Amino acid sequence: MGKTKWKHIVGPGWVKHGKHFTFEKCLNDGVEKSKRSYGEKLKNFLYHGKNSGFCRVLKCVVENGGVHKPKKGTLINLNMKLALCLTDSIDEKFREIFPNDSERGAFNGVINEFSLNTDSLIEKYKSAELQFRFLKTEEEKIKAKLNRMMRKQKKRVYSSLTETIEDIMEEGYKKAAEFEGDGMLYCMRETIKNHVHSNKDMFEQAKNTMLEKLHSLMVNILEILEKIMKESIESSFKTDGSSLPDVSTELEMVKKYYDQLAATPDDETSLGKSLNVIISITLNVLNSNNCPKES
């Protein structure tokens, strides 16, 4: 299956679920709140404390990409302050997609639920028991690999909001850091305010970057599943010349299960639907052998 079709399956519309609040809807709300509140956030930050002491603090902030860790006190991160409405808007939904509960797994447990149903196939087709046991082992290995990958990638997906803001703010910080002497504090403040105002579409850019990273993660998961499961099935049943029983009925039952999973109203992704495609691919590989059922 080509990439175009994969993208069609898990494209930008994957988050839309009618009346239900979706991940993209939450981000859109965060973008609007950010646009309405960034002026107040900047005012609270840029005019905090006495001018003499704050001038040195702000100088450190702009010289270090919006971040300053004083020897005493808490970390100062202007990028995080600007991204706060975005991160707050998706925190709950993000925890649903990537729960800390390792047993449940990411994407509403869809990866952990994925199965070729090899146990029942072993019972029915004794002559292919070794092959099906091999497939079961491969299935567990790939699920463990994908879950490890998602634990790493979810941090990158989440941090992309603040990182996008930081990247867009970089030029403003550099300009502000150039000022010295009398009037330095005023010039730094005005430079930061003007830069944020002229780049207020950065909140929309941060949203799009996060959605793209999440979309890419889903596509990557599906492509890995497609590639490894196809290779495992082909190698399992071709290396020793064994005949492969027709298991289309059983696999079709698994496919129907994923149809039901994907249709649940609180499922925030279409990954369940996309895993149907993996099973369909598997079905095509198995059926391509045109082997009769065991009697």
C-alpha positions in Angstrom: 0.0 0.0 0.0 1.5 3.4 -1.0 2.1 6.4 1.2 -0.7 8.4 -0.4 -3.3 5.9 0.8 -1.8 5.8 4.3 -2.0 9.6 4.5 -5.6 9.5 3.4 -6.4 7.1 6.2 -4.7 9.1 9.0 -4.8 12.5 7.4 -5.6 15.9 9.0 -9.2 14.9 9.6 -8.3 12.1 12.0 -9.2 14.2 15.0 -12.7 15.2 14.0 -15.5 13.4 15.8 -18.7 15.5 15.3 -20.0 17.0 18.5 -17.3 15.6 20.7 -14.4 17.8 21.8 -11.4 16.5 20.0 -7.7 17.1 20.2 -7.6 19.6 17.4 -10.6 21.4 18.8 -8.8 21.8 22.1 -5.8 23.1 20.3 -7.9 25.6 18.4 -9.4 26.8 21.7 -5.8 27.2 23.0 -4.8 29.3 19.9 -7.7 31.7 20.4 -7.0 32.0 24.2 -3.3 32.6 23.4 -4.2 35.4 21.0 -6.5 37.1 23.5 -4.2 36.8 26.5 -0.6 37.2 25.2 -0.7 41.0 25.8 -1.6 40.6 29.5 1.0 37.8 29.9 3.7 40.0 28.4 2.7 42.9 30.6 2.8 40.8 33.8 6.2 39.4 32.8 7.9 42.5 31.3 6.9 44.9 34.1 7.5 42.5 37.0 9.6 43.8 39.9 11.7 46.9 40.3 13.3 48.3 37.2 16.9 48.2 38.3 16.9 44.5 39.3 14.6 43.4 36.6 16.7 44.9 33.9 19.5 42.4 34.7 17.0 39.6 34.8 15.4 40.5 31.4 18.9 40.8 29.9 19.7 37.3 31.0 16.4 36.1 29.6 16.9 37.5 26.1 20.5 36.4 26.0 19.5 32.8 26.7 16.6 32.3 24.3 13.9 33.3 26.7 15.1 31.2 29.6 16.9 32.2 32.8 17.7 30.1 35.9 18.7 32.3 38.7 20.9 31.1 41.5 18.0 31.4 43.9 14.4 31.1 42.9 12.5 29.4 40.2 13.2 29.0 36.5 12.1 31.8 34.3 10.9 30.7 30.8 9.1 33.2 28.7 8.5 30.7 26.0 6.5 28.4 28.4 4.5 31.4 29.6 3.5 32.3 26.0 2.7 28.6 25.2 0.7 28.1 28.5 -2.8 28.4 27.0 -1.8 25.9 24.3 -0.4 23.3 26.7 -3.3 23.8 29.2 -5.8 23.3 26.4 -4.6 19.8 25.5 -3.2 18.4 28.8 -6.3 16.3 29.5 -6.7 15.0 26.0 -3.0 14.3 25.7 -3.1 12.2 28.8 -5.9 10.2 27.3 -3.9 9.6 24.1 -0.7 8.9 26.0 -1.7 7.6 29.4 1.0 7.0 32.1 -0.7 3.6 32.6 1.7 1.3 30.7 -0.8 -1.6 30.7 -3.4 0.4 28.8 -0.9 1.8 26.2 -1.1 4.8 23.9 -3.9 5.7 21.5 -6.7 4.3 23.7 -4.9 0.9 24.0 -5.3 0.2 20.3 -1.7 -1.0 19.8 -1.9 -3.4 22.7 -5.3 -4.8 21.4 -3.9 -5.4 17.9 -3.8 -9.2 17.3 -3.8 -11.7 14.5 -5.6 -14.1 16.8 -2.9 -16.7 16.5 -4.0 -18.7 19.6 -7.3 -19.8 18.0 -5.5 -20.4 14.7 -3.0 -22.7 16.4 -5.9 -24.8 17.8 -7.6 -25.0 14.4 -4.6 -25.6 12.2 -2.2 -27.9 14.0 0.0 -28.4 11.0 0.9 -24.7 11.0 1.5 -24.4 14.8 5.2 -23.5 14.5 4.5 -20.8 12.0 1.7 -19.3 14.0 3.7 -19.4 17.2 6.5 -17.5 15.3 3.9 -14.9 14.2 2.7 -14.5 17.8 6.2 -13.9 19.0 6.8 -11.4 16.2 3.5 -9.7 17.1 4.5 -9.2 20.7 8.0 -8.0 19.8 6.6 -5.3 17.5 4.0 -4.2 20.0 6.7 -3.8 22.6 8.9 -1.9 20.2 6.1 0.5 19.2 5.1 1.2 22.8 8.8 2.0 23.6 8.9 4.3 20.6 5.7 6.1 21.6 6.9 6.7 25.1 9.9 8.6 23.6 8.0 10.3 20.9 5.2 11.6 23.1 7.7 13.9 24.9 8.7 15.3 21.5 5.2 15.8 20.4 4.2 17.6 23.6 7.3 19.8 23.8 6.8 20.9 20.2 4.4 23.6 21.3 6.9 25.4 23.4 9.8 24.7 21.0 7.9 26.3 18.1 7.3 29.4 20.2 10.9 29.4 21.2 12.1 29.2 17.5 9.9 32.0 16.4 10.9 34.2 19.4 14.6 33.7 18.7 15.0 36.6 16.4 13.2 39.0 18.9 15.5 37.8 21.7 18.6 38.4 19.7 17.5 42.0 18.8 16.6 42.7 22.4 19.9 41.4 23.6 21.8 44.0 21.5 20.7 47.0 23.6 23.1 48.5 26.2 23.2 51.5 28.4 20.5 54.1 29.1 17.1 53.1 28.0 18.1 49.4 27.7 15.1 48.1 29.7 12.6 50.2 27.7 14.1 49.0 24.4 14.1 45.4 25.4 10.5 45.5 26.5 9.3 47.2 23.4 11.3 44.9 21.1 9.8 41.8 22.8 6.3 43.2 22.7 6.6 44.2 19.1 8.1 40.9 18.1 5.3 38.9 19.7 2.6 41.1 18.2 4.0 40.9 14.7 4.3 37.1 15.1 1.0 36.2 16.9 0.4 33.6 14.2 3.1 31.6 16.1 0.3 30.0 18.2 -1.3 28.6 15.1 2.1 27.5 13.8 2.7 25.7 17.1 -0.7 24.0 16.8 0.1 22.8 13.3 3.5 21.6 14.2 2.1 19.4 17.0 -0.6 17.9 14.8 2.0 17.2 12.1 4.2 15.4 14.6 1.3 13.4 16.0 0.2 12.5 12.5 3.7 11.5 11.5 3.9 9.3 14.6 0.7 7.5 13.6 1.8 7.0 10.0 5.2 5.7 11.3 3.4 3.2 13.6 1.3 1.9 10.8 4.1 1.6 8.3 6.2 -0.3 10.8 3.4 -2.7 11.4 2.7 -3.1 7.7 6.3 -3.8 6.9 7.2 -6.2 9.7 4.0 -8.2 9.8 4.1 -8.7 6.1 7.8 -9.8 6.3 7.1 -12.1 9.2 4.1 -13.8 7.6 5.9 -14.3 4.3 9.1 -15.7 5.9 7.1 -17.9 8.3 5.2 -19.7 5.6 7.7 -19.7 2.8 11.0 -20.8 4.3 10.1 -24.4 4.7 7.7 -24.7 1.8 4.7 -25.3 4.2 1.2 -24.9 3.0 -0.7 -22.0 4.6 -4.3 -22.7 5.6 -7.0 -20.3 4.6 -7.7 -18.2 7.7 -9.7 -15.5 6.0 -12.8 -16.0 8.2 -10.8 -15.7 11.4 -9.0 -12.6 10.2 -12.2 -11.0 9.1 -13.6 -11.4 12.6 -10.6 -9.6 13.9 -11.1 -6.8 11.4 -14.7 -6.4 12.5 -13.5 -6.1 16.1 -11.4 -3.1 15.1 -14.3 -1.6 13.2 -16.2 -1.6 16.4 -13.2 -0.2 18.3 -12.8 2.7 15.8 -16.5 3.6 16.0 -16.5 4.2 19.8 -17.4 7.9 20.3 -14.6 8.7 22.7 -11.9 7.3 20.5 -9.8 10.4 19.7 -7.9 8.8 16.8 -8.6 6.8 13.8 -5.7 4.5 14.6 -8.1 1.7 15.2 -9.5 2.1 11.7 -6.0 2.2 10.3 -5.1 -1.0 12.0 -7.9 -2.6 10.0 -5.8 -1.8 7.0 -2.9 -3.7 8.5 -5.2 -6.7 9.0 -6.5 -6.4 5.5 -2.9 -6.4 4.2 -2.3 -9.5 6.3 -5.4 -11.0 4.8 -4.1 -10.3 1.3 -0.8 -11.9 2.1 -2.4 -15.0 3.5 -4.9 -15.3 0.7 -2.3 -14.8 -1.9 -1.1 -18.3 -1.1 -4.5 -19.7 -2.3 -4.2 -22.7 0.0 -7.2 -24.8 0.9 -8.5 -25.1 4.4 -7.4 -28.1 6.4 -10.0 -30.8 6.5 
